[in-house]
Amino acid sequence: MSTRKQNWGEDRVMFYDAQGRLRSLPASWTDVNEADLFSQVAAGRSFSRPDDLSALASLIDRIRAGCI
């Protein structure tokens, strides 16, 4: 059995280990989060997310403009 809650300022998954001790992990380390819509549609076929491609395009524009 596990539960999910905010602890130490972050989203965490709480669970009991085999010895009965309460443990927690950042939720981002687990699969409790639903995949975002893009990831669901891409189904593992894409190497880049739209946000990453947008950031790359902005970086290329800045390089071309001589800002970097």
C-alpha positions in Angstrom: 0.0 0.0 0.0 1.2 3.5 -0.8 0.0 7.1 -0.6 1.1 10.3 -2.3 1.4 13.6 -0.5 3.5 16.8 -0.2 6.4 16.4 2.2 9.5 18.4 2.6 8.2 20.8 -0.1 7.9 18.2 -2.8 5.4 15.6 -4.2 6.4 12.3 -2.5 5.2 8.7 -2.5 5.0 7.1 0.9 5.1 3.4 1.5 6.1 0.7 4.0 9.1 -1.5 3.1 9.4 -5.3 3.6 10.5 -4.6 7.3 7.4 -2.4 7.9 9.4 0.9 8.0 7.8 3.9 6.5 9.7 5.1 3.4 9.3 7.9 0.9 10.5 8.7 -2.6 10.0 11.7 -4.8 7.0 11.0 -7.0 9.1 12.0 -10.1 11.3 8.8 -9.4 8.2 6.6 -9.8 5.5 5.9 -12.3 2.7 7.4 -10.2 2.4 10.4 -12.5 0.4 10.0 -15.6 2.4 10.6 -18.8 1.7 14.0 -20.4 -0.6 14.0 -23.5 2.4 14.3 -25.9 4.1 11.2 -24.4 0.9 9.2 -24.6 0.4 10.1 -28.2 4.0 9.6 -29.2 4.1 6.2 -27.5 7.9 6.2 -27.3 8.4 7.0 -31.0 9.7 10.6 -30.5 13.1 11.5 -29.3 12.2 15.1 -28.5 9.3 16.9 -26.7 7.7 20.0 -28.2 9.1 22.2 -25.4 12.6 20.9 -26.1 12.3 21.6 -29.8 11.0 25.1 -29.1 13.9 25.8 -26.7 16.3 24.5 -29.4 14.8 26.7 -32.1 15.1 29.8 -29.7 18.8 28.9 -29.1 19.5 28.6 -32.8 17.9 32.0 -33.4 20.0 33.6 -30.7 23.2 32.0 -32.1 22.4 33.2 -35.6 21.7 36.7 -34.2 25.2 36.7 -32.6 23.8 36.9 -29.1 25.7 33.8 -28.0 
